[in-house]
Amino acid sequence: MSTLGLIEYAEATPEVRAIYDDIIATRKSDYINNFWKAMAHDPALLRRTWQALKEIMGPGALDPLTKELIYIAVSVTNSCHYCIASHTASAFAKGMTNDQFMELQAVVGMANQTNKLVTGYQVEIDEKFQPPLKR
């Protein structure tokens, strides 16, 4: 259960309903995730977070599925079970295959392992990896 509870559409203030309506329109869905319902107690935070997420996850140089894969990887690393679940569902909806999911998990596991090894061994960064990088 969310600390302050969830604000359903019918109970929302006009300000929160407007944000919910934008979420529904942008996502072409009639569903408001619990994440947004929990944040609706603070309409300013809800608005800022939705605007940032909408901009970052919207059209850009990375395709939508790649963005979802990155979101899953970061969520796994941060142990955010809610984000893992919601972005895995979104990635499958955007065409992620079972093989891609399994390979993603292997990459996440390997990256976390090697990150901890580098940290533990206090490995200096190679000169050729220092900015400015050749392109």
Phi, psi and omega per residue, in radians:
M1 nan 2.399 3.098
S2 -1.137 2.525 -3.092
T3 -0.895 -0.817 -3.108
L4 -1.799 0.074 -3.081
G5 1.513 -3.141 -3.110
L6 -1.978 2.460 3.096
I7 -1.764 1.921 3.116
E8 -1.313 2.807 -3.102
Y9 -0.937 -0.825 -3.082
A10 -1.094 -0.452 -3.105
E11 -1.671 -0.106 -3.012
A12 -1.320 2.631 3.025
T13 -1.215 2.855 3.094
P14 -0.986 -0.654 3.122
E15 -1.096 -0.815 3.139
V16 -1.190 -0.688 3.102
R17 -1.049 -0.672 3.129
A18 -1.084 -0.687 3.107
I19 -1.210 -0.786 3.074
Y20 -0.981 -0.759 3.134
D21 -1.071 -0.672 3.109
D22 -1.183 -0.692 3.075
I23 -1.062 -0.814 3.141
I24 -1.066 -0.805 -3.113
A25 -1.175 -0.777 -3.106
T26 -1.135 -0.733 -3.098
R27 -1.526 -0.065 -3.111
K28 0.900 0.912 -3.086
S29 -2.520 2.789 3.053
D30 -1.843 0.268 -3.021
Y31 -1.942 2.299 3.026
I32 -1.872 2.111 -3.137
N33 -1.124 2.658 3.083
N34 -1.018 -0.537 3.101
F35 -0.944 -0.846 -3.123
W36 -1.229 -0.667 -3.140
K37 -1.122 -0.605 3.109
A38 -1.246 -0.679 -3.130
M39 -1.309 -0.279 -3.066
A40 -1.097 -0.234 3.050
H41 -1.140 -0.389 3.114
D42 -2.155 1.501 -3.052
P43 -0.971 -0.598 3.132
A44 -1.156 -0.753 3.087
L45 -1.131 -0.750 3.106
L46 -0.991 -0.849 -3.123
R47 -1.092 -0.850 -3.130
R48 -1.059 -0.798 -3.095
T49 -1.158 -0.762 3.128
W50 -1.105 -0.786 -3.122
Q51 -1.075 -0.765 3.136
A52 -1.138 -0.796 -3.130
L53 -1.122 -0.735 -3.141
K54 -1.072 -0.720 3.139
E55 -1.202 -0.841 -3.059
I56 -1.230 -0.697 -3.115
M57 -1.506 -0.079 3.110
G58 -1.353 -2.999 -3.107
P59 -0.975 2.429 -3.139
G60 -2.972 -2.815 -3.120
A61 -1.214 -0.480 3.097
L62 -1.679 2.448 3.115
D63 -1.279 2.788 -3.069
P64 -0.994 -0.684 -3.132
L65 -1.170 -0.719 3.111
T66 -1.045 -0.731 3.106
K67 -1.065 -0.729 3.114
E68 -1.136 -0.699 3.113
L69 -1.081 -0.734 3.100
I70 -1.106 -0.756 -3.138
Y71 -1.061 -0.732 3.100
I72 -1.083 -0.818 -3.099
A73 -1.033 -0.802 3.135
V74 -1.160 -0.693 -3.136
S75 -1.133 -0.669 3.073
V76 -1.108 -0.814 -3.128
T77 -1.076 -0.621 -3.141
N78 -1.568 0.015 -3.127
S79 0.992 0.712 3.093
C80 -1.661 1.653 -3.065
H81 -1.078 -0.668 3.112
Y82 -1.080 -0.837 -3.105
C83 -1.167 -0.655 3.076
I84 -1.023 -0.854 -3.104
A85 -1.114 -0.855 -3.049
S86 -1.209 -0.699 -3.109
H87 -1.389 -0.447 3.012
T88 -1.180 -0.757 3.082
A89 -1.050 -0.751 3.136
S90 -1.141 -0.708 3.138
A91 -1.134 -0.736 3.076
F92 -1.078 -0.690 3.110
A93 -1.133 -0.472 3.131
K94 -1.598 0.097 3.022
G95 1.902 0.088 3.111
M96 -1.064 2.385 3.096
T97 -1.660 2.907 3.056
N98 -1.042 -0.716 3.131
D99 -1.091 -0.715 3.103
Q100 -1.122 -0.723 3.126
F101 -1.063 -0.808 -3.125
M102 -1.140 -0.700 3.112
E103 -1.166 -0.678 3.079
L104 -1.011 -0.813 -3.132
Q105 -1.093 -0.644 3.097
A106 -1.126 -0.727 3.123
V107 -1.153 -0.763 3.117
V108 -1.043 -0.818 3.134
G109 -1.076 -0.758 -3.136
M110 -1.169 -0.753 3.133
A111 -1.068 -0.758 3.123
N112 -1.124 -0.715 3.124
Q113 -1.113 -0.868 -3.095
T114 -1.214 -0.568 3.059
N115 -1.045 -0.774 -3.135
K116 -1.197 -0.638 3.092
L117 -1.131 -0.788 3.113
V118 -1.059 -0.731 3.126
T119 -1.136 -0.805 -3.126
G120 -1.115 -0.702 3.136
Y121 -1.456 -0.112 -3.139
Q122 0.899 0.911 -3.077
V123 -1.262 2.245 3.071
E124 -1.242 2.555 3.115
I125 -1.307 2.294 3.117
D126 -1.051 2.526 3.135
E127 -0.961 -0.734 -3.081
K128 -1.211 -0.202 3.090
F129 -1.653 -0.050 -3.104
Q130 -1.420 2.514 3.069
P131 -1.165 2.674 -0.047
P132 -1.347 2.442 -3.111
L133 -1.530 2.504 3.086
K134 -1.262 2.470 3.108
R135 -2.108 nan nan
